Amino acid sequence: MSAVDAVVVGAGVVGLTSAISLAEAGLATRVITAEPTARTTSAAAGAVWGPVLCGPADRCRDWAAVGLSVFSKLTEEPGAGVRQVTGREVSEEVDSPPEWLDLLADHRLLDAGELPPGFASGWQYTAPVVTMPVYLEYLLARYAAVGGSIELETVSSLSAVDAPVVVNCTAVGARKLAGDPSVVPVRGQVVVVRNPGIDEFYINHALHGYDYVYLFPHGDLVLLGGTAEEEAWDLPPRPEVSARILRDTAAVFPQLNGAEVVAERVGLRPYRPTVRLEAESLPGGRVLWHNYGHGGGGVSTSWGCARDLTDAVLTGATA
């Protein structure tokens, strides 16, 4: 096996983006992963830009700003699976938009007459929406184009990975691999149906138990959600959850009644109070970089974290 400068463990969106950033900066890299990219949590994501369910707020804002710039440019790249979409986020309570919304050029508060019945506040904005299966294939091709390789391998010890730099992008797997009980799964289940002609996204800002109501159009398909169930590890879709998602989204968009179900997906968001982007020393002068715990903001913050990681590696930063 040829020697490399860095090995990235994990092939979700954070791992692939980290590997691409390092490789495009001139480093020889390899990705090792227990699961193919198509079976990672990233493949189940919505995914509209926005650093949600991640912290700290200031750093996630900065990372997401980098992501916004990258995704905005990718809307012009055929095959990347990224489009600018306008939509609404609404709340049953009097609420304010997240502070990061001001990073977007197009955003405004909704008037009372624009709110669904029973809702007290809301805002409209235009943001990149990423069709994850397409985008992940784009990342795989981009990584291959710079000589990157991906190997299916189960890692039992990060310190045993043979490389000068090891990058831990194992999401909820870091709970065991990094011995970090602060990272917990937040289970998300979604349903993908044929799009009956919906071209806006919709997010109900409230969480009822662990039930969300949201919708993201992806061309001929529309992704419906969802859930946010902490400490749930089960991956098979639950039929009763899919039925609830279909019922609640059709109540907002009646044209969804009878829509053909294409897929049901489940992902475990890797929630941590703060994203862990830091280094620790390994034997032999090697360095282990952690890059996990992005919660629901993995796609949005992936490029910002990857750029910071790459800068640190290139300057020789250590623990």
N, C-alpha and C positions, 0 to 999 in steps of 0.2 A: 504493500500500500504506500503510495507516495506521501511524503511529508507535506504538511500544510502549516500555515501560520496560525490558523484558528479553526476550531471545531465548534459549530453551533448545535446545541442539543434541543431539538424541537422544530417541527416544520409547519406550525401554524403561521398566521400572518406576522406575528412579532418575530418568530425565528427566521422566516424567509426574508423579511425586510432587513433584519440585522445582517444576515449572510450576504445579501445583495449589496448593502451599503459597504461592508468590509471588502467584498470582492471588487466592487467598482472603485474602491480607493487603492487597489493594487495588491491586496493580500490574497494569498492562496487559502481557500476555505473549503470546508466540507460540512454538510449537515447530516446528522444522524437522528433518527426519529423512531419511536416505537410504533407510530401510526402514520399511514400515508396522509398527505395534506388534505385530501378529500374527506377524510374521516376525523379531522380535527374540529374543535369548537368553532374555529373561524369559518368553516364551510356553512354553518347554520346561522351566521349573523345576518342582520337586516339588510344593509347596514347604512344608516345615514350618519354623516359626519357629526360628531359632537362628543366631547369627553365626559361621558356619563358614567356614574358608578365607579369613579376612580379618583385618586388623590395622590399627593396634595394638590389643591385647586390651582395654585399659581404655576406649579411645574407642569401640570396636565394642560393648562391653558397654553403655555409656551410650546409644549410638544404638539398639541393639536393645531396650533397656528402653522407649524411646519407642515403638518399633514394636510391642512387646508390648501396650502400653496401647491403641494405635490398633486393632490387629487384634482384641483382645479385645472392644472395643466394636463392631467391624464384624461380629462373629458374630451380632449382633442385628439387622443391617440386611439385609433381603431383597435378593437380587441381587448382593451383594458377593462371594459365592463363598468365604467364610471360615467355618470350623467349628473347634470345639475337638475334638481327637482325642487319645485315649490310645494310647501305643505303647511299644515297647521299642527300646533301643539296646544291642547286645551286642558283646563283644570276645572273641577267642580268647586274648588275653593278660590278665594281671591288670592292670586299668586303673581309672582314676578318672573320674567324670563331669566334664565341663567346668565351670569355675567359674561360668559364666553360668546354669547350671541352677538355681541357688538363686533366680533371679528368678521362677521358676514356683512357684505355690502347691502344685501336686500333683506331687511327684517322690519317688522312693525307690529304693534299691538292690535288685536282685533277689537272692533266695536261690538257692543252688546248684541246688535242685530246679526252679527256674523258668527255668533257662538251657537252651538247646538243647544236645544232645550235642556235646562238643568245645569248648565255650565256657567261659571262666574267670571272666568278670565281665559285669555289665550293669546297666542302670538303666531304670526305667519313668517316664514323665512324660506330662503332658497339656499340649498346646501348640496354638496356632492352626495349622491346615493350610489353605493357600490354593490354590484351584483357579484356576490362573493365566489360562487363556483367559477365564473368567468375570470374574475380578478386573480384568484389563486392560480389558475392556469397561466395567466399573464406573468405572474411572479415566477412561477416555475420555469417558463421559457426565458425570462429575463436573466434568471440565475444561471441557467444552462449556457446562455450566450456568453457569459463571462467565465466559463470553465468550471462552474460549480457542480458538485455532485451530491446526491442524496442517497443515504443508505438506511435501510430498515434494520434497526438494531435497538434492543432494549438495554438501556443504561441502568446499572444498579448502583454506580458510584460516580459522581461527577469528578472526583479527584483522580479516578482511574482513567479518564479520557486522555489519550496521548496527544497533546498539542501544547504549544507554548501559551496559547490563549484558549480558554474554554468559555463558551457563552451559554448560560443556562436560560433557555426560553421554553421551559416545560410547563408553563401555566399552572393548572391545579396540581400537576405532577410534582411541582416544587415543594408541596406540603411534605412529601416523603423524601424526595431526592435532596432537598436543601434543609430538611428538618425544620420546616417553618410552619407551625400550626396557625399562624395568622392568615395564611391564604386558605380560603374556603370556596367551595363550589357554589355558584348561584345558577341553578338549573333553568335553562330557557327552552321552551318548546314552541315551535312555529308550524304553520301549515302553508304550503305553497299551492296556489290554484291558478287556473287559466284566468288571465286578466280580461274582465268583461268591458274594459274601456276606461279604467281609472288611471288618472295621470298625476294625482297629488298624493303625498304621503300624509299620514294622520297618526297622531300620538295622543292618547289620553294620559295626561300627566300623573294621574292618580294610580296608586297601587292598592288593589282591594285584596287583602290577604297576600297571596303571591300571584294574583292575576293582573295582567296588563291588557290593554286593548290598543293595538297599533297596526299600521298597514304601510307597506313600502312597495310601490310599483316597480317592476323590473321588466319593462317592455311587454312581452307576451304573457308574462307571469306576474303574480302579485304575492308577496309574502305577508302572511297574517300572523299576528301574535297577540299575546305571548304570555310568558310566565317569568317570575324571578323568585325562585324557591331556594333559599339558603340551606346549605348542608345536605342537599339532595344529590345523590351520586348516580341514580339510575338513568340509563341512556335510551332504552326502548321508549318510543312515543306511547303516551297513555291515551287510549281512545276517548275517554271522557273529557280530557283536556282539549283534544282537537275539536270535539263537538262544541265545547264551550267557546273556543276561539272562533269557530265558524259562526256560531249564534251571535256573539257580541259584535263581531265586525260587520255582519250582515245587517245588524240593527242600525249601524251608522251608514253603511253603503248597501242599500237593498238590492242593487244589481248583483251582489255576490251570492244571493240565494240561488242554489242549484249549480254554482260554479264547480267545474271539474277539479277534484283534488289531484295534484300531481305528485306531491311528496309531503311527508311529515318529518321534521328534523328536530333533534335535541342537541344542545351544547351546554357545557358547564363553564360559565363565565368564571375566570380566576380572580375572585374579589380579594383584595387586601386593603387595609386602611390607607396605605400608601404604596405606590408602585415601587418595587425594589429594583433600582438601577445603581448598582454599586459593585465594587470589586473586593475580593479577598485573595490572600496569598495561598498558593499551592506548593507542595514540595518541589524542589529543583528549580526554584525561581520562576515557576509558571504562575499564571494569573487566572482566576475564575471570576468572570463577570456574570452577575445576575441581572436578568431583564425579564421580570414577570410581575404578576399582580395587577394587571391593567383593568380588571373588572369588565364593565361594558364599554370601555374606551379603547380596546386593543387596536382596532382598525384606525381610529382617529389619531392615536398617539404613536403608532408604530414607526412612522418615519422620523418623528422628532426624537424618540428614544434611540433609534438606530443611528441617527446622526451624532448624538451626544456620545453614544457608545463608541462609534468609529473614531471620533476625535480623541477620545480618551485612550483608546488602544494605540492610535498612531503617535501620540505624544508620550507613550510609555507610562501612563498613569497606572499606579498599583494601589493595592489596599493600604 
